[in-house]
Amino acid sequence: MSEQVRILVVDDEPDIVELVRYNLTKEGFGVSSASDGEEALAKIRSGDFDFLILDLMLPGIRGMELCRMIRNDPKTKNLPIIMLTAKGEEVDRILGLETGADDYMTKPFSPRELVARVRAVLRRLSERPADTTVIRIGDLVIDRESYSVLKRNVPLSLSSTEFRLLLYLAERKGKIFSRDRLLDAIWKDEAFVEPRTVDVHIRRLRTQIEDDPSDPRYIKTRRGIGYYMDVVI
């Protein structure tokens, strides 16, 4: 690792923080911590961190709300986030991903798996295409270099995973991809991702890029087959 990745662990359980800190530090990451939402937000806004591991049940600002605030701030919207929480119901996982988390793990957890997932998210982020030109589709401008998307010149707040999914479909306009194909392409390093994860991210993308998410103009569904980016004129 040529430059140390700085990770902020946000959790109010000291034993969990120490367990995560020990295992990430051992793998060469720089680790700091915050025990409540307000402290975490102040540290995140300092710009000193490259990655966030976030509990949901926090004092003060709850984890889900903190995630929304991060995604809605242009300065922090691309910060990679793994939610690490005791809330393991399907509805919680889906809500976490819809809110903008790049991954979601439940407690109790395997420290080795957490390290693997951190590396997987970072690896996906590093795989940006060398071509720095923009893609224009309808009212959308997708910039590969800045990892940004404009709609009618207004910046959109997409998570890193949402951006990669949008870019993947945009670069292959008109081609239909099954959920499994998209999982392999976007979440290829993760062994514990469910096909429904694709639906969650597609739904969130549509709320951002479509004028009417129930009647999408850009990302279309071919029933029983998969998703595709329509060639918008």
LINDANOR-V204335 format. One record per residue. N is the residue number from 1. RES is the residue in one letter. SS is DSSP state (A for helix, B for strand, O for the rest). PSI is psi in degrees with one decimal (* if undefined). NEAR is the number of other C-alpha atoms within 12 Angstrom. Layout:
BEGIN
n | res | ss | psi | near
N | RES | SS | PSI | NEAR
N | RES | SS | PSI | NEAR
END
This chain:
BEGIN
n | res | ss | psi | near
1 | M | O | 111.0 | 12
2 | S | O | -32.9 | 6
3 | E | O | 130.9 | 9
4 | Q | O | 129.5 | 17
5 | V | O | 129.3 | 25
6 | R | B | 120.0 | 30
7 | I | B | 132.8 | 38
8 | L | B | 122.1 | 42
9 | V | B | 120.0 | 46
10 | V | B | 107.4 | 45
11 | D | O | 142.5 | 39
12 | D | O | 8.8 | 27
13 | E | O | 107.3 | 25
14 | P | A | -36.8 | 16
15 | D | A | -39.6 | 13
16 | I | A | -45.2 | 28
17 | V | A | -45.7 | 28
18 | E | A | -39.3 | 23
19 | L | A | -46.3 | 24
20 | V | A | -44.6 | 38
21 | R | A | -47.0 | 30
22 | Y | A | -48.6 | 23
23 | N | A | -36.3 | 23
24 | L | A | -40.4 | 32
25 | T | A | -39.1 | 23
26 | K | A | -28.2 | 16
27 | E | O | 7.2 | 23
28 | G | O | 4.5 | 19
29 | F | O | 151.3 | 28
30 | G | B | 129.1 | 26
31 | V | B | 130.3 | 30
32 | S | B | 171.8 | 30
33 | S | B | 161.3 | 36
34 | A | B | 144.8 | 33
35 | S | O | -4.0 | 33
36 | D | B | 169.0 | 28
37 | G | A | -40.0 | 32
38 | E | A | -44.8 | 22
39 | E | A | -42.4 | 25
40 | A | A | -44.9 | 38
41 | L | A | -42.3 | 33
42 | A | A | -42.4 | 23
43 | K | A | -39.8 | 27
44 | I | A | -42.9 | 38
45 | R | A | -13.9 | 22
46 | S | O | -17.4 | 14
47 | G | O | 15.3 | 21
48 | D | O | 3.6 | 23
49 | F | O | 148.7 | 30
50 | D | O | -10.0 | 32
51 | F | B | 147.9 | 41
52 | L | B | 129.7 | 45
53 | I | B | 118.5 | 46
54 | L | B | 125.0 | 49
55 | D | O | 154.8 | 42
56 | L | O | -40.6 | 41
57 | M | O | 77.6 | 25
58 | L | O | 151.5 | 29
59 | P | B | 149.5 | 22
60 | G | O | -125.9 | 20
61 | I | O | 120.8 | 25
62 | R | O | 158.4 | 27
63 | G | A | -40.4 | 41
64 | M | A | -42.9 | 35
65 | E | A | -38.2 | 27
66 | L | A | -41.6 | 39
67 | C | A | -43.4 | 41
68 | R | A | -43.0 | 30
69 | M | A | -40.3 | 29
70 | I | A | -44.5 | 35
71 | R | A | -25.6 | 31
72 | N | A | -4.2 | 22
73 | D | O | 117.4 | 21
74 | P | O | -28.1 | 22
75 | K | O | -23.2 | 21
76 | T | O | 3.6 | 32
77 | K | O | -24.6 | 38
78 | N | O | 7.3 | 39
79 | L | O | 123.3 | 41
80 | P | B | 137.2 | 42
81 | I | B | 128.3 | 46
82 | I | B | 122.8 | 43
83 | M | B | 129.3 | 45
84 | L | B | 106.7 | 42
85 | T | B | 160.1 | 32
86 | A | O | -9.8 | 22
87 | K | O | 99.5 | 23
88 | G | O | 7.5 | 21
89 | E | O | 152.3 | 15
90 | E | A | -41.0 | 17
91 | V | A | -34.5 | 15
92 | D | A | -42.3 | 24
93 | R | A | -43.7 | 31
94 | I | A | -43.7 | 31
95 | L | A | -40.0 | 29
96 | G | A | -43.6 | 38
97 | L | A | -39.1 | 39
98 | E | A | -31.9 | 35
99 | T | A | -22.9 | 38
100 | G | O | 6.0 | 45
101 | A | O | 145.2 | 46
102 | D | O | -23.4 | 49
103 | D | B | 165.1 | 45
104 | Y | B | 122.9 | 44
105 | M | B | 146.7 | 38
106 | T | B | 149.8 | 27
107 | K | O | 145.5 | 22
108 | P | O | 154.5 | 16
109 | F | O | 161.9 | 20
110 | S | O | 120.2 | 17
111 | P | A | -36.7 | 26
112 | R | A | -38.8 | 17
113 | E | A | -38.8 | 25
114 | L | A | -46.7 | 32
115 | V | A | -42.5 | 29
116 | A | A | -39.2 | 23
117 | R | A | -37.4 | 34
118 | V | A | -47.3 | 37
119 | R | A | -38.4 | 27
120 | A | A | -44.2 | 27
121 | V | A | -44.4 | 35
122 | L | A | -38.2 | 33
123 | R | A | -41.8 | 21
124 | R | A | -40.5 | 27
125 | L | A | -31.0 | 31
126 | S | A | -8.2 | 17
127 | E | O | 40.4 | 22
128 | R | O | 141.1 | 24
129 | P | O | 147.4 | 19
130 | A | O | -30.1 | 12
131 | D | O | 123.5 | 13
132 | T | O | 8.0 | 14
133 | T | O | 160.5 | 17
134 | V | B | 158.4 | 22
135 | I | B | 129.3 | 26
136 | R | B | 122.5 | 24
137 | I | B | 112.9 | 30
138 | G | O | -123.6 | 23
139 | D | O | 4.0 | 22
140 | L | B | 139.9 | 32
141 | V | B | 115.7 | 28
142 | I | B | 117.2 | 35
143 | D | B | 112.1 | 29
144 | R | O | -36.2 | 29
145 | E | O | -43.1 | 21
146 | S | O | -2.4 | 23
147 | Y | O | 40.6 | 35
148 | S | B | 158.2 | 32
149 | V | B | 132.0 | 37
150 | L | B | 141.8 | 26
151 | K | B | 113.4 | 23
152 | R | O | 42.7 | 17
153 | N | O | 10.9 | 14
154 | V | B | 124.7 | 16
155 | P | B | 139.9 | 24
156 | L | O | 147.3 | 32
157 | S | O | 92.7 | 34
158 | L | O | 143.4 | 44
159 | S | O | 166.5 | 41
160 | S | A | -37.9 | 42
161 | T | A | -42.6 | 46
162 | E | A | -41.0 | 45
163 | F | A | -45.0 | 41
164 | R | A | -38.3 | 37
165 | L | A | -45.5 | 43
166 | L | A | -45.5 | 44
167 | L | A | -41.9 | 37
168 | Y | A | -45.9 | 33
169 | L | A | -39.4 | 34
170 | A | A | -36.8 | 34
171 | E | O | -13.0 | 26
172 | R | O | 46.0 | 21
173 | K | O | 135.2 | 23
174 | G | O | -15.8 | 22
175 | K | O | 136.8 | 23
176 | I | O | 133.2 | 25
177 | F | B | 131.8 | 30
178 | S | O | 166.7 | 23
179 | R | A | -43.7 | 30
180 | D | A | -39.5 | 22
181 | R | A | -41.3 | 22
182 | L | A | -37.4 | 35
183 | L | A | -44.9 | 28
184 | D | A | -36.0 | 22
185 | A | A | -41.0 | 23
186 | I | A | -34.0 | 35
187 | W | O | 34.3 | 34
188 | K | O | -23.8 | 20
189 | D | O | -0.5 | 22
190 | E | O | 128.9 | 29
191 | A | O | -6.8 | 16
192 | F | O | 27.5 | 21
193 | V | O | 132.7 | 27
194 | E | O | 151.9 | 24
195 | P | O | -30.6 | 23
196 | R | A | -22.3 | 22
197 | T | A | -38.9 | 35
198 | V | A | -46.4 | 34
199 | D | A | -41.0 | 28
200 | V | A | -47.3 | 30
201 | H | A | -35.2 | 40
202 | I | A | -43.9 | 39
203 | R | A | -42.8 | 32
204 | R | A | -39.5 | 33
205 | L | A | -44.3 | 39
206 | R | A | -35.8 | 31
207 | T | A | -22.3 | 25
208 | Q | A | -43.2 | 31
209 | I | A | -17.8 | 36
210 | E | O | 143.7 | 25
211 | D | O | -38.1 | 19
212 | D | O | 96.1 | 15
213 | P | A | -25.6 | 19
214 | S | A | -15.2 | 17
215 | D | A | 71.0 | 15
216 | P | O | 142.4 | 23
217 | R | O | -31.8 | 25
218 | Y | O | -63.7 | 35
219 | I | B | 111.0 | 44
220 | K | B | 159.6 | 32
221 | T | B | 128.9 | 27
222 | R | B | 106.0 | 17
223 | R | O | 129.6 | 12
224 | G | O | -3.8 | 10
225 | I | O | -58.3 | 16
226 | G | B | -152.9 | 25
227 | Y | B | 154.3 | 35
228 | Y | B | 156.7 | 33
229 | M | B | 119.4 | 34
230 | D | O | 150.9 | 24
231 | V | O | 94.0 | 21
232 | V | O | 134.0 | 18
233 | I | O | * | 10
END
